[in-house]
Amino acid sequence: MWSMKFKADMVMKGLSEAFLPEFESKLPEKEAGPFDDEDEQKKAIKMNQKAMMQLTLAFSNVSLLNKINCEQRRNKANWPTGKAHKVMSVLFQEYEPEDMMAEMEMELALQKLKLGPKKDPNSLNDEMASIECRYSIEMTNGKKKAQVMRLGGVTYASVIATTQMIWREKGKELQVTNLLNEMHMQWRLAGGKSKDEKALDDDEELIVPSVATAKKGGEKKKYENPNKDKICNHCKKKGHVEASCWEKHPDKIPEKVKAARNKAKAQKGATAASVIEEEILLGVVESQM
């Protein structure tokens, strides 16, 4: 995969030729000269230097960077910059898989593929393509169909059998993409959803509870006195306990209660205010909160 992307990038930058073995014929024996065709060889030297810089920027670990270092030291006297096509050749020898081992490893990778009830059958096509790319081996249509049938199992047995029969009657070879499309239709009918649809459902599930929570939070909760049935041991009044008695502890009287008392005194006089129950005053305060 990395080689495909790297080659595409080098083509875009006009440097792809520098990574080919044939590029050696355009380079002089020594980087510093003498030159047989000065203009063309200097142009080739400059392209090689840019290609080496691109490799240096592309490599992200010490192991890969060491390949550039080894190439530069191998012929330091004549080519201190190193040759890009030789570095690339070393990379291909190391990372291109050997045929027999690659086939074995590819079979193991195919055996790890799964197709559960929540998985879109069409995703198998991308997964098999990824395995092909990883091991540089192209699978036949028949091999891909065999994998799909194996993974489909009992769940998709009827649609697989029906699709095969239809294409056999047409006198055409059933392509794996056609088979996966039919399986995809059954998956959708059974309630399967794509990633985009699941994302929309998740968003709706998040929005609805948040709206309900906002509505619930907007309602003002009515105050309930937890001591409404208790009698104070100090003042003998109902609705509070001695520890919170305002008569015994005047410092605990809230400012709003004091303000309500003063207002009552102004309106009804000191005598009327003295007979107002503490519980009524608390009710007045809570209604204003």
SETI-712448 format. One record per residue (C-alpha): residue number from 1; residue in three letters; x, y, z. Coordinates in pm, 1 decimal. Each point is the difference from the previous one (the first is absolute). Example, Ala and Ser with C-alpha at 12.3 -4.5 7.8 and 13.67 -1.06 7.14 Angstrom:
seq:type:u:v:w
1:ALA:1230.0:-450.0:780.0
2:SER:137.0:344.0:-66.0
//
This chain:
seq:type:u:v:w
1:MET:0.0:0.0:0.0
2:TRP:281.9:241.2:91.5
3:SER:174.6:-62.5:-333.3
4:MET:-316.0:84.0:-198.3
5:LYS:-46.2:329.3:182.9
6:PHE:368.8:86.3:-18.5
7:LYS:16.9:-71.6:-374.3
8:ALA:-309.0:213.3:-61.6
9:ASP:156.2:287.2:194.1
10:MET:326.9:-27.4:-193.5
11:VAL:-184.7:1.3:-333.1
12:MET:-178.6:318.6:105.2
13:LYS:338.2:157.3:84.9
14:GLY:169.0:-122.8:-319.1
15:LEU:254.2:-216.1:186.5
16:SER:-124.5:-352.4:-77.2
17:GLU:277.3:-64.0:-257.1
18:ALA:269.2:38.2:268.2
19:PHE:-125.6:-311.2:182.6
20:LEU:27.5:-232.5:-300.8
21:PRO:312.1:-219.4:-54.9
22:GLU:24.1:134.5:-358.0
23:PHE:76.0:345.2:143.6
24:GLU:354.7:-118.7:71.9
25:SER:90.5:45.4:-368.9
26:LYS:-75.6:373.6:23.4
27:LEU:231.8:57.8:294.4
28:PRO:375.1:72.0:-34.2
29:GLU:255.8:-231.2:159.2
30:LYS:66.6:260.1:270.5
31:GLU:-243.9:250.4:144.9
32:ALA:254.2:279.2:-30.5
33:GLY:91.4:-83.8:-361.2
34:PRO:158.5:-12.8:-252.6
35:PHE:-307.5:0.2:-223.6
36:ASP:-53.1:-143.4:-346.5
37:ASP:-317.6:201.5:-55.9
38:GLU:22.7:273.5:260.3
39:ASP:-351.3:146.9:-30.7
40:GLU:-184.1:-332.1:0.9
41:GLN:215.2:-160.4:269.8
42:LYS:-21.3:301.9:231.8
43:LYS:-376.0:-5.5:-49.1
44:ALA:-2.2:-369.7:95.3
45:ILE:219.0:68.9:306.1
46:LYS:-241.6:268.9:118.4
47:MET:-298.2:-233.7:-47.0
48:ASN:180.1:-271.8:198.7
49:GLN:76.3:245.4:282.0
50:LYS:-366.5:101.0:19.9
51:ALA:-104.9:-367.1:-1.4
52:MET:235.8:-74.5:289.8
53:MET:-144.0:294.9:193.6
54:GLN:-352.1:-131.2:-62.3
55:LEU:100.7:-339.8:138.4
56:THR:148.8:165.9:308.4
57:LEU:-321.1:194.0:60.0
58:ALA:-219.5:-306.3:-64.5
59:PHE:182.3:-233.2:240.3
60:SER:-121.9:26.4:357.3
61:ASN:214.9:-250.1:192.0
62:VAL:369.2:-67.7:57.9
63:SER:-1.8:-331.3:-188.5
64:LEU:-112.6:163.7:-324.5
65:LEU:223.1:304.7:40.0
66:ASN:294.3:-234.8:55.5
67:LYS:-49.6:-135.8:-354.4
68:ILE:69.8:349.5:-135.4
69:ASN:303.0:29.3:226.5
70:CYS:135.8:-336.1:-118.8
71:GLU:-45.0:97.2:-365.4
72:GLN:182.6:329.7:54.6
73:ARG:291.5:-166.5:180.1
74:ARG:26.2:-287.9:-249.8
75:ASN:142.8:224.8:-272.7
76:LYS:79.6:314.8:196.1
77:ALA:299.5:94.7:-214.2
78:ASN:-188.0:3.8:-330.9
79:TRP:-365.4:48.0:105.5
80:PRO:-25.4:168.3:343.1
81:THR:-372.7:73.3:-55.0
82:GLY:-74.7:-364.5:-78.3
83:LYS:-220.7:-129.9:-280.5
84:ALA:-377.6:-2.9:49.4
85:HIS:-64.9:-297.3:-229.8
86:LYS:236.9:-217.7:205.7
87:VAL:-176.1:89.8:326.8
88:MET:-333.4:-82.0:-162.3
89:SER:136.9:-333.8:-127.0
90:VAL:104.2:-95.2:355.4
91:LEU:-347.9:91.2:126.5
92:PHE:-177.1:-213.6:-259.1
93:GLN:225.7:-298.0:74.3
94:GLU:-78.9:29.3:370.1
95:TYR:-370.4:78.6:-8.2
96:GLU:-129.6:-173.0:-312.8
97:PRO:-117.6:-340.2:127.9
98:GLU:135.0:-330.2:-133.8
99:ASP:-271.5:-177.8:-202.5
100:MET:-43.2:-321.2:202.5
101:MET:9.7:172.4:339.2
102:ALA:-229.0:275.1:-125.9
103:GLU:-263.3:-252.5:-112.3
104:MET:11.6:-175.1:335.8
105:GLU:-28.3:325.0:194.3
106:MET:-282.3:116.1:-227.6
107:GLU:-196.7:-319.1:73.6
108:LEU:41.7:61.2:372.2
109:ALA:-122.4:359.6:-44.2
110:LEU:-305.8:-121.1:-193.5
111:GLN:-81.9:-249.8:274.5
112:LYS:-16.9:289.7:247.9
113:LEU:-277.0:175.2:-194.1
114:LYS:-339.2:-3.5:172.3
115:LEU:-356.3:85.9:-100.8
116:GLY:-227.3:57.5:297.9
117:PRO:-368.4:101.6:-10.2
118:LYS:87.3:367.6:52.8
119:LYS:263.3:13.2:-273.6
120:ASP:-78.1:118.2:-353.6
121:PRO:94.7:-282.7:-243.9
122:ASN:127.7:262.1:-249.0
123:SER:283.4:80.1:241.1
124:LEU:152.4:-340.7:-81.8
125:ASN:91.0:127.1:-346.2
126:ASP:217.6:278.3:147.4
127:GLU:155.9:-238.0:252.5
128:MET:95.9:-253.9:-267.6
129:ALA:140.8:279.8:-219.9
130:SER:211.0:114.8:295.0
131:ILE:138.2:-353.0:46.5
132:GLU:81.9:-21.5:-373.2
133:CYS:190.4:326.1:22.4
134:ARG:182.1:-103.6:318.2
135:TYR:139.3:-322.2:-149.5
136:SER:22.2:112.7:-364.9
137:ILE:-207.5:-296.9:-114.6
138:GLU:-317.5:39.6:-204.5
139:MET:-279.6:-238.6:91.5
140:THR:-220.6:-150.5:-269.4
141:ASN:-372.8:70.4:-4.8
142:GLY:-60.3:-365.3:90.5
143:LYS:225.6:19.5:305.5
144:LYS:-176.0:314.5:120.4
145:LYS:-343.4:-160.8:-45.9
146:ALA:116.8:-303.9:196.8
147:GLN:99.3:226.2:289.6
148:VAL:-332.9:184.4:-11.4
149:MET:-196.8:-327.3:-2.6
150:ARG:202.0:-130.0:293.2
151:LEU:-61.0:316.8:199.9
152:GLY:-366.9:25.1:-102.8
153:GLY:-79.3:-334.4:159.3
154:VAL:-357.3:-75.8:104.4
155:THR:-94.6:368.4:24.8
156:TYR:37.9:66.1:-373.4
157:ALA:-31.1:-356.9:-132.6
158:SER:-334.6:58.1:-174.2
159:VAL:98.3:325.2:-172.6
160:ILE:332.9:-151.0:-110.5
161:ALA:-171.3:-306.1:-149.1
162:THR:-269.0:210.0:-172.6
163:THR:253.3:245.7:-145.3
164:GLN:217.5:-282.8:-134.8
165:MET:-301.3:-162.8:-166.7
166:ILE:-110.0:326.5:-163.9
167:TRP:345.1:69.1:-145.9
168:ARG:38.5:-359.5:-112.7
169:GLU:-326.0:29.8:-195.8
170:LYS:129.2:321.6:-155.6
171:GLY:303.6:-192.2:-120.9
172:LYS:234.7:250.5:164.3
173:GLU:263.1:-29.1:269.2
174:LEU:-114.2:135.1:335.5
175:GLN:234.9:275.7:113.0
176:VAL:78.9:35.1:369.5
177:THR:-124.3:360.7:-3.2
178:ASN:-343.0:-113.8:-126.8
179:LEU:-19.1:-265.8:269.6
180:LEU:95.9:247.2:272.7
181:ASN:-260.4:249.1:-125.0
182:GLU:-276.5:-262.1:34.0
183:MET:122.8:-88.4:349.0
184:HIS:7.7:369.3:83.5
185:MET:-367.3:32.3:-98.1
186:GLN:-95.3:-285.2:234.5
187:TRP:206.2:161.3:277.4
188:ARG:-185.5:330.2:-49.7
189:LEU:-338.9:-172.2:2.4
190:ALA:97.3:-163.7:329.0
191:GLY:60.2:344.1:153.4
192:GLY:366.5:52.7:-75.7
193:LYS:119.2:360.5:-14.5
194:SER:301.4:169.0:-155.1
195:LYS:248.2:197.6:210.1
196:ASP:-154.5:331.7:-109.6
197:GLU:-349.1:-115.4:99.0
198:LYS:125.3:-122.8:336.7
199:ALA:166.7:337.1:59.2
200:LEU:-331.0:178.3:-68.7
201:ASP:-184.0:-233.8:237.9
202:ASP:260.3:61.1:269.5
203:ASP:-40.1:375.4:-43.7
204:GLU:-378.3:-28.9:36.2
205:GLU:39.7:-213.3:312.1
206:LEU:222.2:267.4:149.9
207:ILE:-227.9:289.6:-98.2
208:VAL:-329.1:-142.9:135.9
209:PRO:124.7:-65.8:355.7
210:SER:172.8:339.7:8.5
211:VAL:-327.9:176.5:-91.3
212:ALA:-189.5:-198.3:263.9
213:THR:265.0:84.0:257.4
214:ALA:-18.7:369.3:-92.6
215:LYS:-379.3:-1.8:44.0
216:LYS:27.8:-180.2:330.9
217:GLY:265.4:241.8:119.5
218:GLY:-224.9:296.4:-86.3
219:GLU:-269.6:-104.1:247.8
220:LYS:25.3:165.8:343.6
221:LYS:4.7:-258.3:275.0
222:LYS:-242.6:69.1:290.1
223:TYR:169.7:35.0:339.6
224:GLU:-83.1:-261.4:261.6
225:ASN:96.4:54.7:365.6
226:PRO:158.3:-325.8:123.9
227:ASN:-83.7:103.2:363.5
228:LYS:-361.7:105.0:-60.4
229:ASP:-138.8:-256.4:250.2
230:LYS:266.4:51.6:270.3
231:ILE:-32.3:224.3:310.7
232:CYS:288.0:213.1:127.6
233:ASN:114.3:-84.0:356.9
234:HIS:89.6:365.4:61.9
235:CYS:-294.3:209.7:-126.6
236:LYS:-251.1:-286.7:-20.3
237:LYS:-103.0:106.3:-348.4
238:LYS:-64.8:-242.5:-280.9
239:GLY:201.2:-11.2:-320.8
240:HIS:361.6:-2.5:117.6
241:VAL:242.8:-148.3:251.7
242:GLU:197.6:164.3:280.0
243:ALA:329.5:-2.3:-191.4
244:SER:-152.0:227.3:-265.2
245:CYS:-230.4:201.6:226.5
246:TRP:11.1:368.5:-93.7
247:GLU:-109.2:106.1:345.4
248:LYS:294.5:-179.1:158.7
249:HIS:236.7:75.8:-287.1
250:PRO:-88.5:345.2:-143.7
251:ASP:317.7:-7.3:-210.7
252:LYS:-154.7:-279.1:-207.7
253:ILE:-294.8:214.4:-110.5
254:PRO:32.6:52.7:-379.1
255:GLU:13.1:355.5:-127.6
256:LYS:-317.8:-52.5:-199.9
257:VAL:-187.7:-101.6:317.0
258:LYS:123.2:309.9:178.1
259:ALA:-117.9:212.1:-291.9
260:ALA:-342.8:-170.6:11.5
261:ARG:-28.5:69.5:372.1
262:ASN:82.6:365.1:-43.0
263:LYS:-259.1:27.6:-275.8
264:ALA:-262.3:-164.5:223.9
265:LYS:80.4:237.7:282.9
266:ALA:-40.7:300.6:-226.8
267:GLN:-337.2:-121.4:-130.0
268:LYS:-166.9:-147.9:307.5
269:GLY:194.1:140.7:290.3
270:ALA:229.6:-160.1:248.7
271:THR:-279.5:-188.5:182.5
272:ALA:-132.1:-177.4:-310.3
273:ALA:350.2:-88.8:-113.0
274:SER:81.1:-169.3:331.9
275:VAL:-271.6:-265.2:-47.1
276:ILE:101.0:-104.7:-351.5
277:GLU:114.8:-358.3:-0.9
278:GLU:353.8:-77.0:-115.7
279:GLU:-133.6:-257.2:-243.4
280:ILE:-218.2:259.1:-176.9
281:LEU:297.8:231.9:-31.7
282:LEU:205.2:-278.3:-152.8
283:GLY:-280.6:-63.3:-250.4
284:VAL:6.9:367.5:-100.6
285:VAL:377.9:-17.7:-50.9
286:GLU:-17.8:-316.1:-208.9
287:SER:-271.8:144.2:-225.8
288:GLN:234.3:292.4:-78.7
289:MET:305.9:-219.8:-70.3
//
